[in-house]
Amino acid sequence: ELKNTSGLLYPPEAPELQIRKMADLCFLVQHYELAYSCYHTAKKDFLNDQAMLYAAGALEMAAVSAFLQPGAPRPYPAHYMETAIQTYRDICKNMVLAERCVLLSAEILKSQSKYSEAAALLIRLTSEDSDLRSALLLEQAAHCFINMKSPMVRKFAFHMILAGHRFSKAGQKKHALRCYCQAMQVYKGKGWSLAEDHINFTIGRQSFTLRQLDNAVSAFRHILINDSKQPPAQQGAFLREYLYVYKNATQLSPDGPLPQLPLPYINSSATRVFFGHDRRPAEGEKQAATHISLDQEYDSESSQQWKELEEQVVSVINKGIIPSNFQPAQFCLNRYSDNSRFPLAVIEEPITVEVSFRNPLKVPLLLTDLSLLWKFQPKDFNAKHDGETKELGTCDDDMIGTEAIAEFLINSEETKVARLKLFPHQTGELHILGVVYNLGTAQGAVTLDGIDPSIGLQTGKFVSNGLSVRGRQDLEIQGPRLNNTKEEKTSIKYGPDRRLDPIITEEMPLLEVFFINFPTGLLCGEIRKAYVEFVNVSKCPLTALKVVSKHPEFFTFGGNTAVLTPLSPSASENCSAYKTVVTDPTSVRTALLSSASSVDFGVGTGGQPEVIHVPLPDAVLLPGASVQLPMWLRGPDEEGVHEINFLFYYESIKRHSKMCHRVLRHTAVICTSRSLHIRATICRSNALEDEEGRGDNMLVFVDVENINTSETGVKEFHIVQVSSNSKHWKLQKSVNVSEDKDTKLASRERAKLCFKAVRCKNSEENYTFADIVFGNEQIISSASPCADFFFQSLSSEFKRAHVQSHTHASQRAVKQSFDETVRLIQRCSEVDLNIVVLWKAYVVEDNKQLILEGQHHVALNTVGKEAFSFPQKQELPEMVLLKFFRPESTPVPARPTPEQLSNLIKTSLHYPESFNHSFHQKSLCLVPVTLLLSNCSQAVVDVMIDLRHKTTSPEALEIHGSFTWLGQTQYKLQLKSQEVYSLQLKACFVHTGVYNLGTPRVFAKLVDQVTLFETSQQNSMPALIIINNI
């Protein structure tokens, strides 16, 4: 029975209740209009009597009746409903009726699309006293916001969160989870990370209590992998919660596959794979080959250089062709290297994978028992057909040994790399899938910053709070984007990246190289003896050891003539690097001869000079054996810092299908400082005949300057020997006048030396070496290492000339016959004499005096042209005007230059310097004069001598008087190649004076040529004779 506020109770027969009952009956039979008017009348009566509960009910029903009237003659009286709700709530304190009234009114407003009024009505009734009611009303309000004409999405989401919160307080976990999940759809991906974190955290918690562990794990995972803006304490809480939930989830299915962990992030493309052992550091005097390691930065330019060197040596070994299956050795694979082929790893040699981890959180992460996850298919590459392949997981250590890192700490927001190793014990195909580890939180780890966990800390160094879960992360590397064909350019396609899929090949030898007494600084041209130790650290013998370098002129192992059993490095410390002989004092200044074939020194054999064979004893290095060989170094001619790359190539004795050879790299850094600069010229001697009566003598002028700056502590240079080597010429003796045996040069001093050179008699096959010794020890220039460096400098000259000659090849075919004669004439002025200047430098270092030795080479090619030991640098003008021109085709040199022609025949007059004659007795004075003609060319030459030529210029007549030649005025001769011919002439003088006899004009031509060329006098000095009267 209804109680109203004033305690007023109507009896059942009261007229107000009768009207109310009639209204209800009309309502039931759907006579809404009459029902409305009856409710209206009843409402007035109830209000007059202050029966508020009855009045509120009548208002509520009147509003419903008005709403249900067909044709709607009157609008829906919303204020009736509001008054009713207010009355129920405030006066009658009856929340259940108020709630009913609100839900009814909201439905009516919704049906009229008045969503915002409906929402406001629903929200107004929420209160603190009933969580369930409030949750229900908030949820309904949220639905009103989303159903508006222009939906209010954020308001929907916000009220859904509020509803979820109240459901959760009311213990309705499922409803709460549903509300949060609906709200999450709105907040997801909007960048509202804190809101997302809150929602995900709640979803995770609710899912966990409902035992929906997978949903819980994924919700917590989202909190951790988004770039969280939470404070560190909150992140730590999230992480612990995640680990706790995760642990529970994994305990349900302990035998299932390892789940994927979200932390730490792995930058897959930065993964690097290194094949081989770590480099051994230097031991005392020994310096190990630099090779390659994970600590070196990748440099595309240098990796290209190494590849070219390797291709060079492979093509030499395969007789000039690179085999189709050639794969350049790649020791370290990264995002820049070419990873399109399967890399090759050798059995029993470790494979190191460097994985880059990043911790996105502000709390440190502790990874324990971190190792690689792999799959392996054993294969025997030597067998004819493969057996079935077994797929193996991570369990079998007999095939692949796996190294685990016990503890790996990543501090907050730190990027750190872990190097994980595998040891293959069987041949086959290996696939590295990812990493597997226990993820945990470290407490108190902040104090342990800066400790490198890769050192392998003892376990328990970090206090782990007991929560850790085991999981995995896969390494998936996207290959390079393809961009070759049209189809690839128009679509986005990626190539394969196979750096994590190595093929394990059978056993191969492994070489280690150590350098002993290897210098870091040299003078330009300085010769230093070092030792190289080759060690075979594998279990199979190695052979065919070669070294290739872009700078073969920098080092030599000695020619075939060298003794291959060197003294130990300590015994040879104070000896000279050269092979020397004590000389007899009488033989000073005259040449000591020896000869050598260039084949002995590996030059001219058609191979590439860059590829040098290493002379191993028995050509094989057995397992565990080591051999020390001498290596002579020569400082490069250019001052500065030089990086010199050596590539050591070697093979196994057995031929393998997969891997044919191996290489080892070494980069030597040498700093050179200036020493000597040498310029030399060669010119014809005026004395046409030497002691043996043969023609063709030359004078060689050598100009040596000390350009060393005194910082290096060099006191002075001594020129100890000058040697020549050539197939056609040799130095005969020194014609310097000074008596001082040793030529000393202090800083910035210059010395001039002059030598006489003659033609060699021997065959053209071998090079003749002539040594002119200034000291008391002869350095045998035809032995190692002097000859090695000479031949190497020669071969690099050949190479330069070869490149140039290629450019002119196209023009060479024109006018073949004419060219031959031109070539013959040109050859007269050509010599191929090479000068080697050997020196010693006295250096004071740490109050000790050291003696350094070295050599410089000068190649003399043309008579009268200056040659240098190191090409001069052209000073470039700062600014040059830009010229536009059409490149003209270079004309073929049709005729030799006059300078070359003048060298065909060489003339020399022999006569007394002064002649006494009594003009009183005989008025004519006759003087016999011999004209010597020498044919410098290799061909037969026609010579015409004309004596009729008179000096016409008056100045000349004033200085030298006039005279006449007697007898025949024209001679025609034919000179064979290299022939010296003497012609007897008579000159006639009529009075005393000084006369110039150099008037005969000499013309020459090759036998088969038509035109004559005048030969200008080689000695431009006048041939003066003095006629005295007695």
FENURUR-V788339 format. One record per backbone hydrogen bond with DSSP energy under -1.0 kcal/mol. CO is the residue of the C=O (numbers start at 0). NH is the residue of the N-H. Records with the same first field share a line. If there is no record, write none. Layout:
BEGIN
CO: NH, NH
END
This chain:
BEGIN
3: 6
10: 13
13: 17
14: 18
15: 19
16: 20
17: 21
18: 22
19: 23
20: 24
21: 25
22: 26
23: 27
24: 28
25: 30
26: 29
29: 31
30: 34
31: 35
32: 36
33: 37
34: 38
35: 39
36: 40
37: 41
38: 42
39: 43
40: 44
41: 45
42: 46
43: 47
44: 48
45: 50
46: 49
49: 51
50: 54
51: 55
52: 56
53: 57
54: 58
55: 59
56: 60
57: 61
58: 62
59: 63
60: 64
61: 65
62: 66
63: 67
64: 68
75: 77
76: 79
77: 81
78: 82
79: 83
80: 84
81: 85
82: 86
83: 87
84: 88
85: 89
86: 90, 91
87: 93
93: 97
94: 98
95: 99
96: 100
97: 101
98: 102
99: 103
100: 104
101: 105
102: 106
103: 107
104: 108
105: 109
106: 110
108: 113
109: 112
112: 114
113: 117
114: 118
115: 119
116: 120
117: 121
118: 122
119: 123
122: 125
129: 133
130: 134
131: 135
132: 136
133: 137
134: 138
135: 139
136: 140
137: 141
138: 142
139: 143
140: 144
141: 145
142: 146
144: 151
150: 152
151: 155
152: 156
153: 157
154: 158
155: 159
156: 160
157: 161
158: 162
159: 163
160: 164
161: 165
162: 166
163: 167
164: 168
165: 169
166: 171
167: 170
170: 172
171: 175
172: 176
173: 177
174: 178
175: 179
176: 180
177: 181
178: 182
179: 183
180: 184
182: 185, 186
183: 187
186: 189
190: 192
191: 195
192: 196
193: 197
194: 198
195: 199
196: 200
197: 201
198: 202
199: 203
200: 204
201: 205
202: 206
203: 207
204: 208
205: 209
206: 211
207: 210
210: 212
211: 215
212: 216
213: 217
214: 218
215: 219
216: 220
217: 221
218: 222
219: 223
220: 224
221: 225
225: 227
230: 234
231: 235
232: 236
233: 237
234: 238
235: 239
236: 240
237: 241
238: 242
239: 243
240: 244
241: 245
242: 246
243: 247
244: 248
245: 249
246: 250
252: 255
258: 471
264: 357
265: 267
266: 269
267: 270
271: 353
272: 332
273: 351
282: 285
286: 514
292: 295
298: 302
299: 303
300: 304
301: 305
302: 306
303: 307
304: 308
305: 309
306: 310
307: 311
308: 312
309: 313
310: 314
311: 315
312: 316
313: 317
314: 319
315: 318
317: 320
322: 325
330: 274
332: 272
338: 497
342: 502
344: 504
345: 348
349: 275
350: 421
351: 273
352: 419
353: 271
354: 417
355: 266
356: 415
357: 264
360: 412
364: 409
365: 439
366: 407
367: 437
369: 404
370: 435
372: 432, 433
374: 430
376: 428
395: 399
398: 424
400: 422
404: 369
405: 368
407: 366
409: 364
410: 413
413: 358
415: 356
417: 354
419: 352
420: 402
421: 350
422: 400
423: 347
426: 378
427: 503
428: 376
430: 374
432: 474
433: 372
434: 472
435: 370
436: 470
437: 367
438: 468
439: 365
440: 464
444: 447
445: 448
447: 450
451: 454
452: 455
457: 460
461: 463
462: 442
468: 438
470: 436
471: 260
472: 434
479: 494
484: 488
485: 489
486: 490
492: 481
497: 500
499: 431
501: 429
502: 344
503: 427
504: 346
509: 536
511: 534
512: 288
513: 532
514: 286
515: 530
519: 670
521: 672
522: 525
524: 854
525: 634
527: 632
529: 630
530: 515
531: 628
532: 513
533: 626
534: 511
535: 623
541: 620
542: 650
544: 613
545: 648
546: 611
547: 646
550: 553
553: 633
555: 631
558: 561
567: 571
569: 572
578: 779
580: 777
583: 586
584: 587
586: 589
588: 733
591: 770
593: 768
595: 766
597: 602
598: 601
599: 559
607: 610
609: 548
611: 546
613: 615
615: 618
620: 541
621: 624
624: 535
626: 533
628: 531
630: 529
631: 555
632: 527
634: 524
639: 671
641: 669
643: 667
645: 665
646: 547
647: 663
648: 545
649: 661
650: 542
661: 649
663: 647
664: 290
665: 645
667: 643
669: 641
670: 521
671: 639
672: 523
674: 706
676: 704
677: 868
678: 702
679: 866
680: 700
681: 863
682: 698
685: 687
689: 692
693: 689
696: 684
697: 756
698: 682
699: 754
700: 680
701: 752
702: 678
703: 750
704: 676
705: 747
708: 711
709: 712
712: 843
715: 841
716: 744
717: 839
718: 742
719: 773, 774
720: 837
721: 771
722: 835
723: 769
724: 833
725: 767
727: 759
729: 757
731: 590
732: 755
742: 718
744: 716
745: 748
748: 705
750: 703
752: 701
753: 734
754: 699
755: 731
756: 697
757: 729
766: 595
767: 725
768: 593
769: 723
770: 591
771: 721
772: 588
775: 582
777: 580
778: 780
779: 782
782: 786
784: 788
785: 789
786: 790
787: 791
788: 792
789: 793
790: 794
791: 795
792: 796
793: 797
794: 798
795: 799
796: 800
797: 801
798: 802
799: 803
800: 804
801: 805
802: 806
803: 807
814: 818
815: 819
816: 820
817: 821
818: 822
819: 823
820: 824
821: 825
822: 826
824: 827
825: 828
826: 829
828: 862
832: 859
833: 724
834: 857
835: 722
836: 855
837: 719, 720
838: 853
839: 717
840: 851
841: 714
842: 849
844: 847
847: 844
849: 842
851: 840
852: 526
853: 838
855: 836
857: 834
859: 832
860: 830
861: 864
866: 679
896: 900
897: 901
900: 903
903: 935
905: 933
907: 931
909: 929
912: 1025
914: 1027
916: 918, 1029
917: 921
924: 988
926: 986
928: 984
929: 909
930: 982
931: 907
932: 980
933: 905
936: 977
939: 1006
940: 974
941: 1004
942: 972
943: 1002
944: 970
945: 1000
952: 956
953: 957
954: 958
955: 959
963: 987
968: 946
970: 944
972: 942
974: 940
975: 978
978: 934
980: 932
982: 930
984: 928
985: 965
986: 926
987: 963
988: 924
992: 1026
993: 960
994: 1024
996: 998
1000: 945
1001: 1014
1002: 943
1003: 1012
1004: 941
1005: 1008
1012: 1003
1017: 1019
1021: 1023
1022: 996
1024: 994
1025: 914
1026: 992
1027: 916
END
